């Protein structure tokens, strides 16, 4: 069996025990008790015992794949071990993303980790430890794989090994397993995991992750049955908070000095409070390092700022590190390479002068020293970020998606991403009539809608047929209304003749997506269609008993409000006086800069499209006087309804003056 891997058996029994004999000792062998520090009771942590009960409850009523969301460091492995005993898992495979994690997990499973500590009293003395197989090589045949599996209670392997096996071997392994645990599930490649998941479809699958998104930003899938919030983990003392210090500076020429000033302010405060901290200023290039080092050297020479990068010799880098350790240097300017593998607890302040590709690396470095098990005399870490830099938000998301579970940098960001997945799942579950081959979550409409004012009392979703005058032409129509009754989804398909010939028996299906969303509080109706050639007035009136009226131009252009750094890229102008030239279209990267006052005189805006920033994120909005609003983005239907809510709030906001848009389009001010 050495060709496949090795067997770990930690049971001190002469002659060994069979896997079934070990399994028998697990029955009723665990005491699920919660830790209580105030009463000096040792046990499972709050997130651990919560996750165990959530999984056991799920398995009582379902065999569907499930997901447990827990911050790394709150004890996911102990949850796995507790489930092995509590559920008497007959044979379990654990998939991990890396070789190093495979070694770490297999050793911990073989010893039962903290469960085997008699001071905790979590398992009976009669409970035997599992025989663990460490699958480090691909089996050549199903027979070889089965022979290896039969020797073990638990097998630990990597996704690269199990994912590369042929389908017959995968299925043979899966048939041996009662349970499949996937650790750090966000690291599993989507394609590999999809193949493995299909092979293990008759197995109880449990995914453990800190984020319901893979590194490729695709959802992991599986019902989220337990979500332990990052904020709660820190409130309960599992992690020290990070002092997040955002600044907002749109002028890039001034931002470096402002970041430096704020970082030094924090450094001085920490030193005054007795913390021997060092400031790390992060940049993306050697050229930038020289510029930033000069800023610190000119303004704060007493801290002896130095820079470190890959072009320096090994000796020079060692000398600089020695100066940091000795306290001779309090500011270090570094390019991306610095930090990996450099264990320096004093590096507690990070100033981000460049965001791209540096934020995850640096925050993970700082994050190593935020756990409560570390020396409390080190204090909390701080970061300074210019959130006017759009890359900041993007890289923070990348950080969370990779391994930022310890981080309280922006709790609303991490919790928001998870809440979005839960919200999407709940939204999807509200639709019951759509077939499995047409999953609601895979429908991705463009963010576009025609907006109507409605009487909230009149709502007749079933009358949509009267509003689609050509519905009899459709071969197939899928229709459903969610349980909340505010969203109608219609997917209709009809046969069209092919364009390349007159062939009676050859045709193609043309599908059209309709989404009708009603916001009762706003008294607004939004209609989205993948074919944008209509205002869908008949459809709006059909479902509202003729009460729907299209939103007036004076209100629809309010959608451009509350945006910063606006650029007008398309403008359609109607001539109020000249009947020979009633409409002109102007387009460009920033058309407002070249439109003269004369060109705009006696003109009425027909439509306008702008790009800019809203709530710190890059965005785009287009409006037409005929009641249509749109963006360049696409998203799922749940997010579409949220987008409609935000658009509706602007339409109803009488404080927004749409005439200010053209006047201030090239100025970096808010359009209010």
C-alpha positions as CSV (number, residue, x, y, z in Angstrom):
1,X,0.0,0.0,0.0
2,X,3.0,2.3,0.2
3,X,2.4,3.2,-3.5
4,X,-0.8,5.0,-2.4
5,X,0.1,6.4,1.0
6,X,0.7,5.4,4.6
7,X,-1.5,4.2,7.5
8,X,-1.6,6.0,10.9
9,X,-2.8,3.9,13.9
10,X,-2.4,5.6,17.3
11,X,-4.2,2.9,19.3
12,X,-1.8,1.3,21.8
13,X,-3.3,-2.2,21.4
14,X,-1.3,-5.3,20.8
15,X,-2.3,-6.9,17.5
16,X,-4.4,-3.9,16.4
17,X,-8.1,-3.4,16.1
18,X,-10.3,-3.6,13.0
19,X,-12.1,-0.5,11.7
20,X,-15.4,-2.0,12.8
21,X,-14.1,-2.6,16.3
22,X,-13.0,1.0,16.5
23,X,-16.4,2.2,15.2
24,X,-18.2,0.3,17.9
25,X,-16.4,2.3,20.6
26,X,-17.7,5.6,19.1
27,X,-21.4,4.8,19.7
28,X,-22.6,7.2,22.4
29,X,-18.9,8.0,23.0
30,X,-18.9,11.8,23.1
31,X,-20.1,14.4,25.6
32,X,-21.1,17.6,23.7
33,X,-20.5,20.2,26.4
34,X,-19.7,23.9,25.9
35,X,-16.7,25.7,27.2
36,X,-17.4,28.1,30.1
37,X,-14.3,30.0,31.1
38,X,-16.1,31.8,34.0
39,X,-16.9,28.5,35.6
40,X,-13.6,26.9,34.6
41,X,-15.4,24.3,32.4
42,X,-13.4,23.0,29.5
43,X,-15.3,22.0,26.4
44,X,-16.1,22.9,22.8
45,X,-16.0,26.5,21.9
46,X,-19.2,28.3,21.0
47,X,-18.7,28.1,17.2
48,X,-17.7,24.4,17.5
49,X,-20.6,23.1,19.5
50,X,-23.0,25.3,17.4
51,X,-21.6,23.8,14.2
52,X,-21.8,20.2,15.5
53,X,-25.5,20.5,16.4
54,X,-26.3,22.3,13.2
55,X,-24.7,19.4,11.1
56,X,-26.3,16.7,13.2
57,X,-29.7,18.4,12.8
58,X,-29.2,18.7,9.1
59,X,-28.2,15.0,8.7
60,X,-31.4,14.0,10.5
61,X,-33.6,15.4,7.8
62,X,-31.4,15.6,4.7
63,X,-28.5,14.0,2.8
64,X,-28.0,17.1,0.6
65,X,-24.5,18.8,0.5
66,X,-24.1,21.3,3.3
67,X,-21.7,24.1,4.2
68,X,-20.3,25.3,7.5
69,X,-18.9,28.8,7.6
70,X,-16.4,29.3,10.4
71,X,-13.4,31.6,10.7
72,X,-10.1,29.8,10.5
73,X,-8.8,29.3,14.0
74,X,-12.1,28.8,15.7
75,X,-11.6,25.0,15.6
76,X,-13.0,23.5,12.4
77,X,-10.9,20.3,12.8
78,X,-12.4,19.7,16.3
79,X,-15.8,20.0,14.7
80,X,-14.9,17.3,12.2
81,X,-13.6,15.0,14.9
82,X,-16.6,15.6,17.1
83,X,-18.9,14.7,14.1
84,X,-16.9,11.5,13.5
85,X,-17.8,10.2,17.0
86,X,-21.2,11.8,17.4
87,X,-22.6,10.6,14.1
88,X,-20.6,7.3,14.2
89,X,-19.3,8.0,10.7
90,X,-18.4,4.5,9.3
91,X,-15.9,5.7,6.8
92,X,-15.0,9.3,6.0
93,X,-12.8,10.9,3.4
94,X,-11.4,14.4,4.1
95,X,-10.3,16.5,1.2
96,X,-7.8,19.3,1.8
97,X,-6.2,21.8,-0.7
98,X,-2.5,21.3,0.0
99,X,0.1,18.6,1.0
100,X,1.0,20.5,4.1
101,X,-2.6,20.6,5.3
102,X,-3.0,16.9,4.5
103,X,-0.1,16.1,6.9
104,X,-1.5,18.5,9.6
105,X,-5.1,17.2,9.4
106,X,-4.2,13.5,9.2
107,X,-2.0,13.7,12.3
108,X,-4.7,15.6,14.3
109,X,-7.4,13.1,13.2
110,X,-5.2,10.1,14.2
111,X,-4.7,11.6,17.7
112,X,-8.3,12.9,18.0
113,X,-6.8,16.3,18.8
114,X,-8.3,18.0,21.9
115,X,-11.0,15.4,22.2
116,X,-8.3,13.0,23.5
117,X,-7.3,15.5,26.2
118,X,-8.7,14.0,29.5
119,X,-8.9,17.5,31.0
120,X,-11.7,18.3,28.6
121,X,-13.7,15.2,29.2
122,X,-15.3,15.2,25.8
123,X,-15.1,11.5,25.0
124,X,-15.4,8.3,27.0
125,X,-12.1,6.5,27.9
126,X,-13.3,3.5,25.9
127,X,-13.3,5.5,22.6
128,X,-10.5,4.3,20.3
129,X,-8.8,6.6,17.8
130,X,-9.5,6.2,14.1
131,X,-7.1,4.5,11.8
132,X,-6.2,7.2,9.3
133,X,-5.0,6.6,5.7
134,X,-2.9,9.4,4.2
135,X,-3.5,9.1,0.4
136,X,-0.4,10.9,-1.1
137,X,-0.4,9.1,-4.5
138,X,-3.0,8.2,-7.1
139,X,-4.2,4.6,-7.0
140,X,-3.7,2.8,-10.3
141,X,-7.0,0.9,-10.1
142,X,-10.3,0.7,-8.3
143,X,-9.2,-2.5,-6.6
144,X,-6.1,-0.9,-5.2
145,X,-8.1,2.1,-4.0
146,X,-10.7,-0.1,-2.3
147,X,-8.0,-2.2,-0.6
148,X,-6.5,1.0,0.9
149,X,-9.8,2.4,2.0
150,X,-10.9,-0.9,3.7
151,X,-8.0,-0.5,6.2
152,X,-9.1,2.9,7.4
153,X,-11.8,4.7,9.3
154,X,-10.7,8.1,7.8
155,X,-8.7,8.8,4.6
156,X,-7.1,12.2,4.1
157,X,-6.1,13.4,0.6
158,X,-5.9,16.4,-1.6
159,X,-8.2,17.7,-4.2
160,X,-5.4,17.4,-6.8
161,X,-5.2,13.7,-6.2
162,X,-8.8,12.8,-5.9
163,X,-9.7,15.2,-8.7
164,X,-7.3,13.7,-11.2
165,X,-8.5,10.1,-10.8
166,X,-10.6,8.4,-13.5
167,X,-14.3,8.3,-12.9
168,X,-14.4,4.5,-12.1
169,X,-11.8,4.9,-9.4
170,X,-13.5,8.0,-8.0
171,X,-16.8,6.1,-7.8
172,X,-15.2,3.1,-6.2
173,X,-13.7,5.3,-3.5
174,X,-17.0,7.1,-3.0
175,X,-18.9,3.8,-2.7
176,X,-16.6,3.0,0.3
177,X,-17.4,6.3,2.0
178,X,-20.4,7.2,4.2
179,X,-19.2,10.9,4.6
180,X,-17.1,13.4,2.7
181,X,-15.6,16.4,4.5
182,X,-14.0,19.2,2.4
183,X,-11.7,21.4,4.4
184,X,-10.9,25.0,3.2
185,X,-13.5,24.5,0.5
186,X,-13.0,27.9,-1.0
187,X,-9.6,26.7,-2.3
188,X,-11.1,23.8,-4.3
189,X,-11.1,24.5,-8.1
190,X,-14.6,24.7,-9.4
191,X,-14.1,22.2,-12.2
192,X,-12.3,19.6,-10.1
193,X,-14.8,19.9,-7.3
194,X,-17.8,19.5,-9.7
195,X,-16.4,16.2,-11.0
196,X,-15.6,14.9,-7.5
197,X,-19.0,16.0,-6.1
198,X,-20.8,14.1,-8.8
199,X,-18.9,10.9,-7.9
200,X,-19.8,11.3,-4.2
201,X,-23.5,12.2,-4.9
202,X,-24.7,9.3,-2.7
203,X,-22.4,10.4,0.2
204,X,-23.1,12.9,2.9
205,X,-21.0,15.9,1.8
206,X,-20.0,18.5,4.3
207,X,-17.9,21.6,3.3
208,X,-16.0,23.7,5.8
209,X,-15.0,27.2,4.7
210,X,-14.5,30.8,5.9
211,X,-16.3,32.2,2.8
212,X,-18.9,30.7,0.5
213,X,-16.8,31.8,-2.5
214,X,-14.0,30.0,-4.1
215,X,-10.8,31.7,-5.0
216,X,-12.3,32.1,-8.5
217,X,-15.2,34.0,-7.0
218,X,-17.7,31.3,-7.8
219,X,-20.1,30.1,-5.2
220,X,-19.1,26.9,-3.4
221,X,-22.7,25.6,-3.4
222,X,-24.3,23.5,-0.7
223,X,-26.8,24.8,1.8
224,X,-25.2,27.1,4.4
225,X,-26.4,25.4,7.6
226,X,-24.1,27.2,10.0
227,X,-22.5,30.6,9.7
228,X,-20.4,31.8,12.6
229,X,-19.9,35.6,12.0
230,X,-16.4,37.0,12.0
231,X,-17.5,39.9,14.3
232,X,-18.8,37.4,16.9
233,X,-15.5,35.5,16.8
234,X,-13.7,38.7,17.8
235,X,-16.4,39.8,20.3
236,X,-15.9,36.5,22.1
237,X,-12.2,37.0,22.2
238,X,-10.9,34.5,19.7
239,X,-9.1,37.2,17.8
240,X,-7.8,40.7,18.5
241,X,-9.3,43.4,16.4
242,X,-7.4,45.2,13.7
243,X,-7.5,49.0,14.0
244,X,-8.8,50.0,10.6
245,X,-8.0,53.6,9.7
246,X,-9.5,54.7,6.4
247,X,-8.8,57.9,4.7
248,X,-10.5,59.4,1.7
249,X,-8.3,61.4,-0.7
250,X,-9.3,61.6,-4.4
251,X,-6.2,63.5,-5.4
252,X,-3.5,60.9,-5.9
253,X,-0.7,63.5,-5.8
254,X,-1.6,64.2,-2.2
255,X,-2.6,60.8,-0.9
256,X,0.9,59.5,-0.2
257,X,1.7,62.4,2.2
258,X,-1.7,62.1,3.9
259,X,-1.3,58.3,4.3
260,X,2.2,58.8,5.8
261,X,1.0,61.5,8.2
262,X,-1.8,59.3,9.5
263,X,0.5,56.3,9.8
264,X,3.1,58.2,11.8
265,X,0.3,59.5,14.0
266,X,-0.7,55.9,14.8
267,X,3.0,54.9,15.4
268,X,3.5,57.7,17.8
269,X,0.3,56.9,19.7
270,X,1.3,53.2,20.0
271,X,4.8,54.1,21.2
272,X,3.3,56.5,23.8
273,X,1.1,53.6,25.0
274,X,4.1,51.4,25.5
275,X,4.0,49.3,22.4
276,X,7.3,48.7,20.5
277,X,5.7,48.8,17.1
278,X,7.2,49.1,13.6
279,X,5.5,50.8,10.6
280,X,5.4,49.0,7.3
281,X,4.7,51.1,4.2
282,X,3.7,49.0,1.3
283,X,4.3,49.8,-2.4
284,X,4.1,47.9,-5.7
285,X,7.5,48.8,-7.3
286,X,11.1,49.7,-6.5
287,X,10.6,53.1,-8.1
288,X,7.6,53.7,-5.9
289,X,9.6,52.6,-2.8
290,X,12.2,55.3,-3.5
291,X,9.5,57.9,-3.7
292,X,7.7,56.8,-0.5
293,X,11.0,56.4,1.4
294,X,11.9,60.0,0.6
295,X,8.5,61.2,1.8
296,X,9.0,59.5,5.2
297,X,12.7,60.5,5.4
298,X,11.9,64.2,4.7
299,X,9.0,64.4,7.1
300,X,10.0,61.9,9.8
301,X,13.8,61.4,9.8
302,X,13.9,60.5,13.5
303,X,12.4,57.1,12.7
304,X,15.2,56.2,10.2
305,X,13.0,55.0,7.3
306,X,14.6,52.3,5.1
307,X,13.4,50.4,2.1
308,X,13.7,46.7,1.2
309,X,13.1,45.0,-2.1
310,X,14.2,42.1,-4.3
311,X,17.1,44.0,-6.0
312,X,19.0,44.3,-2.7
313,X,21.7,41.7,-1.8
314,X,21.0,39.0,0.8
315,X,23.5,40.7,3.1
316,X,21.8,44.1,2.7
317,X,18.4,42.6,3.5
318,X,19.7,40.8,6.5
319,X,21.3,44.1,7.8
320,X,18.0,46.0,7.4
321,X,16.1,43.3,9.2
322,X,18.7,43.4,12.0
323,X,18.1,47.1,12.4
324,X,14.4,46.6,12.6
325,X,14.8,43.9,15.3
326,X,17.3,46.1,17.2
327,X,14.9,49.1,17.1
328,X,17.2,51.3,15.0
329,X,14.6,51.5,12.3
330,X,10.9,52.2,13.0
331,X,9.7,52.6,9.4
332,X,10.3,50.1,6.6
333,X,9.2,50.8,3.0
334,X,8.8,47.5,1.2
335,X,7.7,46.1,-2.2
336,X,5.4,43.1,-2.4
337,X,8.1,40.5,-1.8
338,X,8.6,41.5,1.9
339,X,6.7,39.7,4.5
340,X,6.5,36.1,3.3
341,X,8.1,34.0,5.9
342,X,9.4,36.9,7.9
343,X,8.3,36.5,11.5
344,X,8.3,39.9,13.0
345,X,5.7,40.5,15.7
346,X,6.6,44.2,15.9
347,X,5.3,44.9,12.4
348,X,2.0,46.1,13.7
349,X,1.2,49.1,11.4
350,X,0.7,48.9,7.7
351,X,0.3,51.9,5.5
352,X,-0.9,51.1,2.0
353,X,0.5,53.5,-0.6
354,X,-0.2,51.1,-3.3
355,X,-3.1,48.6,-3.0
356,X,-3.0,46.3,-6.1
357,X,-1.8,42.8,-5.2
358,X,-0.3,43.9,-1.8
359,X,-3.2,44.0,0.6
360,X,-3.8,40.3,1.1
361,X,-0.1,39.5,1.6
362,X,0.5,42.2,4.2
363,X,-2.7,41.8,6.1
364,X,-2.1,38.1,6.4
365,X,1.3,38.9,7.8
366,X,-0.2,41.3,10.4
367,X,-3.0,38.9,11.1
368,X,-0.6,36.2,12.4
369,X,-0.3,38.3,15.5
370,X,-3.9,39.1,16.2
371,X,-4.9,35.8,17.8
372,X,-5.4,35.9,21.6
373,X,-2.9,33.2,22.2
374,X,-0.1,35.6,21.2
375,X,1.7,38.0,23.6
376,X,-0.8,40.6,24.8
377,X,2.0,43.2,25.2
378,X,2.2,43.5,21.5
379,X,-1.1,45.3,21.3
380,X,-3.4,45.5,18.2
381,X,-2.4,45.9,14.6
382,X,-3.4,48.9,12.5
383,X,-3.8,49.5,8.8
384,X,-4.2,52.8,6.9
385,X,-5.9,52.5,3.5
386,X,-7.1,55.2,1.1
387,X,-10.6,54.0,0.3
388,X,-10.9,56.5,-2.5
389,X,-8.6,54.1,-4.3
390,X,-11.1,51.7,-6.0
391,X,-8.4,48.9,-5.9
392,X,-8.7,49.0,-2.1
393,X,-12.2,47.6,-2.0
394,X,-11.4,45.0,-4.7
395,X,-8.3,43.7,-2.9
396,X,-10.1,43.6,0.4
397,X,-12.6,41.2,-1.2
398,X,-9.7,39.1,-2.6
399,X,-8.2,39.0,0.9
400,X,-11.4,37.7,2.4
401,X,-11.9,35.2,-0.4
402,X,-8.4,33.8,0.2
403,X,-7.7,33.6,4.0
404,X,-8.8,36.6,6.0
405,X,-10.9,34.9,8.6
406,X,-9.0,36.5,11.5
407,X,-9.5,39.9,10.1
408,X,-11.9,42.5,11.5
409,X,-10.7,45.0,8.8
410,X,-14.2,45.5,7.4
411,X,-16.6,43.1,9.1
412,X,-19.5,44.4,7.1
413,X,-17.7,43.2,3.9
414,X,-17.2,39.6,5.0
415,X,-20.5,39.3,6.7
416,X,-22.2,41.0,3.7
417,X,-20.7,38.5,1.2
418,X,-22.0,35.6,3.3
419,X,-25.3,37.2,3.9
420,X,-25.6,37.7,0.1
421,X,-25.3,34.0,-0.4
422,X,-27.8,33.2,2.2
423,X,-30.1,35.9,0.8
424,X,-29.7,34.4,-2.7
425,X,-30.5,30.9,-1.5
426,X,-33.6,32.0,0.4
427,X,-34.7,34.1,-2.6
428,X,-34.3,31.0,-4.9
429,X,-36.2,28.8,-2.6
430,X,-39.2,31.1,-3.0
431,X,-39.6,29.8,-6.5
432,X,-41.0,26.3,-6.8
433,X,-42.3,25.9,-10.4
434,X,-39.1,26.3,-12.4
435,X,-37.6,23.0,-13.6
436,X,-34.2,21.8,-12.4
437,X,-32.6,22.3,-15.8
438,X,-33.5,26.0,-15.6
439,X,-32.1,27.1,-12.1
440,X,-33.2,30.6,-11.1
441,X,-29.7,31.3,-9.7
442,X,-28.2,30.9,-13.1
443,X,-30.4,33.5,-14.7
444,X,-28.2,36.7,-15.0
445,X,-30.2,39.6,-16.3
446,X,-28.6,42.9,-17.3
447,X,-29.3,45.5,-14.7
448,X,-31.9,47.3,-16.7
449,X,-35.6,48.2,-16.2
450,X,-38.5,50.3,-17.3
451,X,-40.0,51.9,-14.2
452,X,-43.7,52.5,-13.5
453,X,-45.6,54.2,-10.7
454,X,-48.3,51.9,-9.4
455,X,-51.2,51.5,-6.9
456,X,-49.8,49.1,-4.4
457,X,-53.3,47.6,-3.9
458,X,-53.6,46.3,-7.4
459,X,-51.4,43.3,-8.1
460,X,-52.4,40.4,-10.3
461,X,-49.3,38.4,-11.3
462,X,-51.3,35.7,-13.0
463,X,-52.6,38.2,-15.6
464,X,-49.2,38.5,-17.2
465,X,-50.5,36.5,-20.1
466,X,-52.8,39.4,-21.1
467,X,-49.8,41.7,-21.3
468,X,-47.7,39.4,-23.6
469,X,-49.8,39.8,-26.7
470,X,-47.7,37.3,-28.7
471,X,-47.5,34.7,-26.0
472,X,-49.3,32.2,-28.3
473,X,-46.2,32.2,-30.5
474,X,-44.1,30.7,-27.8
475,X,-43.4,27.0,-27.8
476,X,-42.5,26.9,-24.1
477,X,-43.3,29.3,-21.2
478,X,-41.9,28.9,-17.7
479,X,-43.6,31.2,-15.1
480,X,-43.3,31.5,-11.4
481,X,-43.9,34.1,-8.6
482,X,-41.8,33.9,-5.5
483,X,-43.4,33.2,-2.1
484,X,-43.2,36.9,-1.1
485,X,-45.3,37.6,-4.2
486,X,-43.3,40.6,-5.4
487,X,-41.2,39.1,-8.2
488,X,-42.5,37.4,-11.4
489,X,-40.0,35.5,-13.6
490,X,-41.0,34.4,-17.1
491,X,-38.8,32.5,-19.5
492,X,-40.4,32.0,-22.9
493,X,-39.0,30.3,-25.9
494,X,-40.2,30.3,-29.5
495,X,-39.0,28.7,-32.8
496,X,-37.3,31.0,-35.3
497,X,-36.3,30.1,-38.8
498,X,-32.5,30.0,-39.4
499,X,-31.1,33.0,-41.2
500,X,-28.9,31.0,-43.6
501,X,-31.6,29.3,-45.7
502,X,-35.2,28.3,-46.3
503,X,-35.4,24.9,-44.6
504,X,-38.7,24.0,-43.1
505,X,-37.5,21.5,-40.6
506,X,-34.5,23.5,-39.4
507,X,-35.1,26.2,-36.8
508,X,-33.6,27.6,-33.6
509,X,-35.1,28.4,-30.3
510,X,-35.1,32.0,-29.2
511,X,-35.5,32.5,-25.5
512,X,-36.7,35.7,-23.8
513,X,-36.4,36.5,-20.1
514,X,-38.9,38.7,-18.3
515,X,-38.6,39.9,-14.7
516,X,-41.4,41.9,-13.1
517,X,-40.5,43.3,-9.7
518,X,-42.8,45.3,-7.4
519,X,-41.6,47.4,-4.5
520,X,-44.7,47.9,-2.4
521,X,-43.2,50.6,-0.1
522,X,-42.0,52.7,-3.0
523,X,-45.1,52.1,-5.1
524,X,-42.9,51.3,-8.1
525,X,-42.9,48.5,-10.7
526,X,-39.7,47.5,-12.5
527,X,-39.9,45.4,-15.7
528,X,-36.7,43.8,-17.1
529,X,-36.6,42.0,-20.4
530,X,-33.7,40.4,-22.3
531,X,-35.2,42.0,-25.4
532,X,-35.2,45.7,-24.8
533,X,-37.3,46.8,-27.8
534,X,-40.3,47.8,-25.8
535,X,-41.6,49.7,-22.8
536,X,-43.8,46.7,-21.9
537,X,-46.7,49.1,-21.1
538,X,-49.3,46.3,-21.7
539,X,-47.5,44.0,-19.4
540,X,-47.3,46.6,-16.6
541,X,-51.0,47.4,-16.9
542,X,-52.0,43.8,-17.1
543,X,-50.5,42.9,-13.7
544,X,-51.6,46.2,-12.0
545,X,-55.2,46.4,-13.3
546,X,-54.4,49.3,-15.6
547,X,-53.0,51.5,-12.8
548,X,-49.4,51.6,-13.9
549,X,-48.0,54.8,-15.2
550,X,-44.5,55.3,-16.5
551,X,-42.1,57.4,-14.4
552,X,-41.7,60.9,-15.7
553,X,-38.4,62.2,-17.1
554,X,-38.0,64.7,-14.3
555,X,-37.9,61.8,-11.9
556,X,-36.0,59.2,-13.9
557,X,-32.9,61.4,-14.3
558,X,-32.6,61.4,-10.5
559,X,-31.0,58.0,-10.9
560,X,-27.7,59.9,-11.7
561,X,-27.6,61.4,-8.2
562,X,-25.3,60.7,-5.3
563,X,-22.4,59.9,-7.7
564,X,-18.8,61.1,-7.7
565,X,-16.3,61.7,-10.4
566,X,-18.9,61.5,-13.1
567,X,-18.1,61.2,-16.8
568,X,-20.8,61.6,-19.4
569,X,-20.1,59.1,-22.2
570,X,-23.4,59.2,-24.1
571,X,-26.0,62.0,-24.5
572,X,-29.1,62.0,-26.7
573,X,-30.6,65.5,-27.2
574,X,-33.9,66.4,-28.6
575,X,-34.2,69.7,-30.3
576,X,-37.1,71.7,-28.9
577,X,-37.3,74.1,-31.8
578,X,-35.8,72.6,-35.0
579,X,-38.2,70.0,-36.4
580,X,-35.8,69.2,-39.3
581,X,-33.2,67.8,-36.9
582,X,-35.2,66.6,-33.9
583,X,-32.6,64.3,-32.3
584,X,-28.8,64.2,-32.1
585,X,-26.6,61.6,-30.4
586,X,-23.2,62.4,-28.9
587,X,-20.8,59.8,-27.7
588,X,-17.2,59.7,-26.3
589,X,-15.1,58.9,-23.4
590,X,-16.1,62.1,-21.6
591,X,-18.5,63.9,-24.0
592,X,-19.4,66.7,-21.7
593,X,-15.9,68.2,-22.1
594,X,-16.5,68.8,-25.8
595,X,-20.3,69.6,-25.8
596,X,-20.5,73.4,-26.3
597,X,-23.1,75.5,-24.6
598,X,-24.6,76.3,-28.0
599,X,-25.0,72.6,-28.7
600,X,-27.0,72.2,-25.5
601,X,-29.1,75.3,-26.0
602,X,-32.8,74.6,-26.6
603,X,-32.2,70.9,-26.2
604,X,-34.0,68.4,-24.0
605,X,-32.2,65.4,-22.7
606,X,-33.6,62.3,-24.3
607,X,-31.1,59.9,-22.7
608,X,-27.8,60.0,-20.9
609,X,-25.2,57.5,-19.8
610,X,-22.5,58.2,-17.2
611,X,-19.8,56.4,-15.3
612,X,-18.5,57.3,-11.9
613,X,-18.3,56.2,-8.3
614,X,-21.0,55.6,-5.7
615,X,-20.5,54.3,-2.2
616,X,-16.8,53.9,-3.0
617,X,-17.4,51.6,-5.9
618,X,-17.1,52.2,-9.7
619,X,-20.5,52.2,-11.3
620,X,-22.4,53.2,-14.4
621,X,-26.0,54.5,-14.9
622,X,-28.0,55.3,-18.0
623,X,-31.4,56.9,-18.1
624,X,-34.0,57.6,-20.8
625,X,-36.8,60.1,-20.6
626,X,-39.1,57.3,-21.5
627,X,-38.8,55.8,-18.1
628,X,-35.9,53.4,-18.7
629,X,-32.8,53.1,-16.5
630,X,-29.8,50.7,-17.0
631,X,-26.3,49.8,-16.0
632,X,-23.4,47.9,-17.7
633,X,-23.5,45.2,-15.1
634,X,-25.3,41.9,-15.0
635,X,-26.1,39.9,-11.8
636,X,-28.5,37.3,-10.4
637,X,-32.2,38.1,-10.0
638,X,-31.9,38.7,-6.3
639,X,-29.3,41.4,-6.8
640,X,-31.4,42.8,-9.6
641,X,-34.2,43.4,-7.1
642,X,-31.8,45.1,-4.7
643,X,-30.6,47.3,-7.6
644,X,-34.2,48.2,-8.3
645,X,-34.7,49.2,-4.7
646,X,-31.7,51.5,-4.8
647,X,-32.8,53.0,-8.1
648,X,-36.3,53.5,-6.7
649,X,-35.0,55.4,-3.7
650,X,-33.3,57.9,-6.0
651,X,-36.4,58.3,-8.2
652,X,-38.4,59.2,-5.1
653,X,-35.7,61.5,-3.7
654,X,-36.9,65.0,-4.6
655,X,-33.7,66.5,-3.2
656,X,-31.8,65.3,-6.3
657,X,-31.6,67.9,-9.1
658,X,-31.1,66.1,-12.4
659,X,-30.1,69.3,-14.1
660,X,-27.0,69.5,-12.0
661,X,-25.6,66.4,-13.8
662,X,-24.6,68.1,-17.1
663,X,-23.3,71.1,-15.2
664,X,-21.0,69.2,-12.8
665,X,-20.2,66.1,-14.9
666,X,-16.5,66.9,-15.2
667,X,-16.1,68.0,-11.6
668,X,-15.4,65.5,-8.8
669,X,-18.4,66.5,-6.7
670,X,-21.5,64.7,-5.6
671,X,-24.6,65.2,-7.7
672,X,-27.3,66.0,-5.2
